[in-house]
Structure formats: C-alpha cells, structure tokens
Amino acid sequence: MLALAADDVRVPVHAFAGEARGPFQTGTVEELWIDTARDELSTSDPTDKRHLMVQIWYPASFKGEPTRAPYALSRELYPRDASTTWLDAAAAVRTNSVLNAPIVCQAAPFPVLVYSPGSGYPHFSGTFQTEFLASQGYVVISIGHTDVSRIERFPDGYVYKRDRNMPAVSAEQRQTLSATEMLQQWIRQISELQIPVHVADISFALDRLQSLNERRDSLFYRRLDLSRVGALGWSLGGVASLQASHDEPRIKAAVNLDGRLYIKAVETGTRRPILQMHANKERPADPGAAGMETMLAGDSLFWRMYSRTAADWYDLTVRGTAHRHFSDRTLFEAVDPALMYPRLAHEITNRYVLEFFDKYLRDSANTPFLSGARSWPDVDFVSHQGQP
C-alpha cells in the first residue's frame, strides 16, 4: 500500500463515520498508568519504572451530539518524523466516541477485552476495532507497550529512550546462519526479551481494572465482568495476546491479527480458544530459496501450535489484504487498487472477531461464520474443535 506524506493526503474529519457500529454509543478515556513494582527493562536507568499509556473504550450514554474525541488524544507524546507521518495526516480526524462520557448503567457488567497494537504503533492504532467492539457491549482497554509504541515522553514529564533489550541479529550471524536458523534466533530473542514484558503489561492492566471495578469513585465501578476477559492484538500485539492466553489465567480467549509466532506458546499450545487471521498480499511472487525457506518455516509454526492446542482454534486468511489492513493505518493512506478496500477488510475482521468473543465470553450460539454455516468469498477458513 502506498503511504503518502501528510501534505499529500487529506483525511476527512469523520474518517471513522463509515465504520460499522453496534447498538451502543461509545465513550473513551486515556490515562498514564505506572507499575511502580516493575523496573523498566528497556532503559539503562535502574530507577525507571514501567510507564504505560492506555486508552479505554466502553459502552456510553449521552444525549445530543457532543464533540467527538480526536483520533490521537496526545499527539505531542510521539515523535514527528517519517515513522509518524500518518499521524499528522490524521490530525483533524474525530472518532465516534465521546471523551469521559458516562458509562451505560445496566444490570449486568460488561465483558473486558485487552488490545495490544503492533510494534512501532501507539495504543490507538486499532481504533476501528476497539471502538466497534465497545459499541457491541465490551469494555476494551488498549495498552501502549512502551518499548515498541514509539512514545518519547509521558504526561508526568518522564522522557523515555530505549537503549536496552533490543532484539538484534548481528552481521556475523547473518553470514553464518541459515534462513531457518535466523528465524529461530529472532523467535528466541523476541520471546525472551519482549513478549514476557508485554504479557506482564496485560496482567498489570487487569489488576488495575480490578481496582477500578471496586472503587466507588471510578467510572467503571461494578461495570466490569473480569470473569469474562479476552485478549487481542495486531502483529506483535497479536502474538503477545496468544502468549497471554497461555500465561495469564484470566484470559479466556485470544485473537492474533497477522502476527508471526515469536512466542514460546508455539511449543506448548494454549488451553484457551484462539483465532488467527492472516494477510496474503505481501509475500513476494519469487522469494528465492532463502525467502521460501523462511516463509515455510514461519508457516509451520502455526500448525505446530495448533497441534499442541487442545482448545478450539480458527485460522483465516483474508485474500487481498496487506499487513496494515488489520490497523487504522490504511484509512490514512491512498487506496491501492490492487488490494482490498480498507473498510471491507475492517468489516471482515470485526465480524469474525466479534463472533469469536461472543461465542467464548458470552456463550453465544449465533456464530454463522465461525460455524461454517455462512462463508465470506474473500476468506480462506480452517477450524478445529478441541476437546470439551
């Protein structure tokens, strides 16, 4: 997909207005959470503690047409360089949510979803999905994993600079390792240096949500059903969600959106139901021998994990999509006619993800796509029902 500079693209203010919605209005809040019990392992300062920017979307109740929340609530926390040009293009964009709106009061509390974005992207880069799921009756918290979110500073004045625990393959290794060995080296480093930290972020977020659920002065007082929790994410965030379904007992189901399996759970499987969605348009037509070796080795990891997973699993490939179709990024770029229209990719993604979480967190039997009763022309679908 062709990425344009901010000066070359005009993103409409209501870019999210065309996205599908559920029955609820939505509200949102953004906060800085600090885990004072955990050192920041990605910096060399031993006094640093883990800082996380988080954003929560939830079913809301408001009247009239209040001002909708900006897409990026705290743009000033992130750098202004080539990596964030797309954020400048989205500077005027408004979402469908209202900042700090009252949460819906109903008899039953809402199930909770924890979202992790892709590496190099902020916590709000999956708003097309987090906002949609909130409109369907979920409370969705997105975590900006500090070491990969590109954040430079925090609202409390803390300046962040990553200078430790960065996975890397040396020039010497590139000359001596085969393509498969290189892949194995990346898996080992990411699974040891990054994924455990991100899973700990998820556990910390669930602890904080438990506290908010119990505090009378909290917006979320008694509104969260923390016995029904799912994890989902895009790219690196997706694989962290899968690992969390193995490591964090509060996670009941997990979704991985086009993330390569740089996790230890490949060898163990998970006891929780999982849904994995893949793009298919960024594979080279002629990758060469080394590229083909890496692709086949990477693909085999999914089937290795499935063979070790006793729970239900679903594997989908959405034809005509690139990696960024599972994020907001494609809404802020020129549409590539060779690829699927971004809103259609979002609709397909949201439909399957909603059915999945409704099935495993709400005990819904209304799952025509997951059951195979209905099919989507652009989706290649494989599933397996595990042991009850």
Secondary structure, 3 states (H helix, E strand, C coil): CCCCCHHHCCCCCCCCCCCCCCCCEEEEEEEEEEEEEEECCCCCCCCCEEEEEEEEEEEECCCCCCCCCECCCCHHHCCCCHHHHHHHHCCCCECCCEECCCECCCCCCEEEEEEECCCCCCCCCCHHHHHHHHHCCCEEEEEECHHHCCCCECCCCCECCCCCCCCCCCHHHHHHCCHHHHHHHHHHHHHHHCHHHHHHHHHHHHHHHHHHHHCCCCCCCCCEEEEEEEEEEECHHHHHHHHHHHHCCCEEEEEEECCCCCCCHHHHCCCCCEEEEEECCCCCCCCHHHHHHHHHHHHHHHHHHHHCCCCCEEEEEECCCCHHHHCCHHHHCCCCCCCCCHHHHHHHHHHHHHHHHHHHHCCCCCCHHHHCCCCCCCEEEEEECCCC
